[in-house]
Amino acid sequence: MHEERHSENCMVCGTELTYQTLAVDKRCDYCGETFPTAVFCPDGHYVCEECHGAGYYSFLEKTVFSTTSKNPMEIAEVLLKGEMLPSLGGEHHAIVTAALLTAVKNYGHIILKNKDLQTVTKQDIQEGIRRMKQIPSCTCAYHGACGAGLGVGAFFSILYKATCAQDTERTLAMRAANAALSAIANNGGPGCCKQSVRTAILVGVELLKEFCHVKLPISHTRCFHMGDTTHGCKGSYCQFSR
């Protein structure tokens, strides 16, 4: 069991990771379980999704359950500064859904597009986190759908209590995810999880305004992570760099 955990590149040794197009079986250096993966260390190290996010999700839940903020970007910025958060990875997906649901929970009652009165509960937030933990890292490239964008879809799915047997609710959730994914894709460049999280939240706030006439407060903070990203910072090409 390795005690040291690097936040960038290989979590075990800090070496730049190898990204392949085809998965191979690798044994996790932390739990010892074997999984198929296309991302691993050239020195043989591999960390599974469960171990990759170990310790972070408890911080995420503690943060969202204690905040009174109605500003989803403010909530997200706190979550993005979590000490156990890797530079890149699936943990970012849950930040989007949790921040949006928490902001609406703290906002209070809202009227949905179908005229139903809705409030967000602690159980709703837990469900959102659970769903997003199911989406692995690197889905942006390997599935063509960034998990941060899907986090907006999950937010509206939970808000509208959508199921695959429904019409309007299911369609609305997919349209929300599609809008967020389109905005993230338009950012271009190699994947930056911080940029994707912030982009997705901005889309979620705009759609909430359109669908429910709810205007959440939203802040714009200059990215604190500039120059410290595994894939290279986009610098002035990123809207959150200024």
Phi, psi and omega in degrees: 000126180269128182277319182286138179231115177278141181275344180235154180057218180294126182294336183276313187236349179088000179289146179301134185284158174261131178247117179250168177266339179245138182280148173228158179283131178224147179265127181292131181289345182262310184259343178085356179281154181254134181220153172284136181208152176250001180234121182198172181276137178296343178271009173099354181281150176208140178234122182289168183302317182297314181285330179300322182260009183301128178094332184283319186295330176292323175295317180301310182295317179300321181292310185289333181278350180252342183281151175248008184292143174256006183257105185296330178288322177298317178296315181297321181297323176295316181294326180290343180264006179301133185299329184270004182278119176294160181301319178230153175146170184296344179299332180294332182300317182292334181299318182298305183296316182294319181294317180292314180296320180295318179298318179291322176301316181286337177291320180112209182293139172228155178257120182284171181299332179271011176079001177286146176270131186226142170231148179264135181251170175300322179296325177297317180294317177299321178294320178299317178296317180300315180298317184287335176293342179282345182266115186287170176295157174067019177294338179303316181270317188278339178239353181074021181211108179295135180297332178294320177294319177296335177297329176290320177298318179295323178301310180287329176299315179289321180298320182263002180054048183286147170226167182288351179269358183261164180261284187300313184296316179297315181297318181297317179298318180291322178294324177295314178298319180297319180296318180292318179296321179297317180295320179293318178299323181291346175293331180067186176071175174298158183295132171235112185297325180294316178297319181294319178299311183294320178298314181299319180294320178299319178295316180301320180293318179294319180291325177296324177294319181288314186280324189237000182057035177251122181252099178281147174294144181221134181250161177233109180248134178296136185302129179273353189259009184299137178076007184227042182239142185300319183273359182096129181287141179281350176059230184295346178282349179263131182294345182260009179270356185217000000 
